[in-house]
Amino acid sequence: MKEDPETLLALERAKIIAQYDQGRQAGVPVDPQEDPELPLFKVTDRLGFLHEKELPSLTTQEAKHKRRDIRRADKWWLKMLRDWGQYQGSKKMHKRVFKGIPPQVRGRVWSLLLDLEKVKEENKGKYERMKEQARLFSRDIKQIDLDVNRTFRNHIMYWDRYGIKQQALFHVLAAYSVYNTEVGYCQGMSEVAAVLLMFLGEEDAFWALAQLMVSERHAMHGFFVPGFPKLLRFQAHHEQVLTKGLPKLKQHLDEEHMCTGIYTAKWFLQCFIGRTPFSLTLKLWDTYILEGERVLTAMAYTVLKLHKKRLLKLPLEGLREFLQDGLCQPWALEDDAVLKHLRASMVELQRMKCDLPPPAKPEEFPTLPLGLERASPEPRPVLASPGCEKLPSEAGLTLPHLPVEHERPGPSPAQVVPEAEEPQNEGASTGPTAAHTSLGAPRGSGSGLPAPGPGQL
């Protein structure tokens, strides 16, 4: 007798969940990079990425950065954390975030910026109940399992199949797939959740993801909901920014048929995860959590502005390779210098009235209650996952069934992207008296529907 689709789905879900419950079993073959006898301390870089060969001692520059992070944590951040109410929202705090939050305190700062303690207090027990709901009802378990198995597998936290962090990543994504049923699970969310889990505990990472999806300054729900309306809105705005700020480069990209959708999907969907050196990516996430979506617009502009001279010389395939892969390699500019250019770009775009796209439309925000709990399984037709749509983006991605590339290891000092030149204004003047045409104002009181908070049921 042929099993009905719902029964088959339930059996598949139960089998996958059992593997994460059990963890790695004794005697199960491991990949070479998962060998527990591997001397990890010799092949793990300061960001947690594994390398095939033993790493050399820290360079003078790397040692300097390590000492600086420790000094920043001790001197500035511990004091700020003790008196958070005094520093929250201050210019001094913004300035220090743009210098990079030291890894020792990054999780605590992210938690405060996203107000996680308040959210957890308002939703006591909700995460555990969502995990149980996922065991019974999630229709995305198979795809989540596939993506967990290829997310940051060359990072010390995720290299062990069914290890502690893989279990946590699976639980967070499964729980969210039933917490926000309009999004469910969509490809690209696994890397976002994995970065959060590098600095936060499991439940905190879940609520951080929930906050990023619906908070007013991030509103990532619109990036992942079917149709990807926010992605399309940001890509259209990016075109306008290039027309106004980098007209010669825009003309070259158009002549080479290098459309925005080819290279900006991961820039906007994941705040540059896998598209910039990881040390820089983490600092971009610091600023993104603090400032919100205006960082995405400004960093996209900054990337092209810093590399304009090289980009103008490249044909289509060279442009595609550089913007999708080449930017992952170390930049000639240090991270702190890039962040200074980012701040300058934010000021420039604000002066040009281009710092944000036009206000969001209602379809970018949740329309269904979040965190609803079902009493018992109810048979229903097997439907396509909400994320299984064509994304007008990089090389025609189909979400969420496209295999995700393995995240690259921390960059080798020997690999350096051709030097980024000091940017020069190509378009309108950036002087305080220059006149500019508005391309869209920041979202205010009358700009689209307000997003419900994660505790709003």
Sequence and secondary structure as in RCSB ss.txt:
>XXXX:A:sequence
MKEDPETLLALERAKIIAQYDQGRQAGVPVDPQEDPELPLFKVTDRLGFLHEKELPSLTTQEAKHKRRDIRRADK
WWLKMLRDWGQYQGSKKMHKRVFKGIPPQVRGRVWSLLLDLEKVKEENKGKYERMKEQARLFSRDIKQIDLDVNR
TFRNHIMYWDRYGIKQQALFHVLAAYSVYNTEVGYCQGMSEVAAVLLMFLGEEDAFWALAQLMVSERHAMHGFFV
PGFPKLLRFQAHHEQVLTKGLPKLKQHLDEEHMCTGIYTAKWFLQCFIGRTPFSLTLKLWDTYILEGERVLTAMA
YTVLKLHKKRLLKLPLEGLREFLQDGLCQPWALEDDAVLKHLRASMVELQRMKCDLPPPAKPEEFPTLPLGLERA
SPEPRPVLASPGCEKLPSEAGLTLPHLPVEHERPGPSPAQVVPEAEEPQNEGASTGPTAAHTSLGAPRGSGSGLP
APGPGQL
>XXXX:A:secstr
    HHHHHHHHHHHHHHHHHH S TT    GGG TTS HHHHB TTSBB SS      HHHHHHHHHHHHHIII
IIHHHHHTHHHHTT HHHHHHHTT   HHHHHHHHHHHTTHHHHHHHTTTHHHHHHHHHHHH S HHHHHHHHTT
SSTTBTTT STT HHHHHHHHHHHHHHHHSTTT   TTHHHHHHHHHTTS HHHHHHHHHHHHHSTTT THHHHS
TT HHHHHHHHHHHHHHHHH HHHHHHHHHTT  HHHHSHHHHHSTTTTTS HHHHHHHHHHHHHH THHHHHHH
HHHHHHTHHHHTT  HHHHHHHHHTGGGS  SS HHHHHHHHHHHHHHHHHTT SS S   GGGS  S SS   S
S         TT SB SSGGG BTTTS       S  TT            SS  STT     S     TTSS  
   TT  
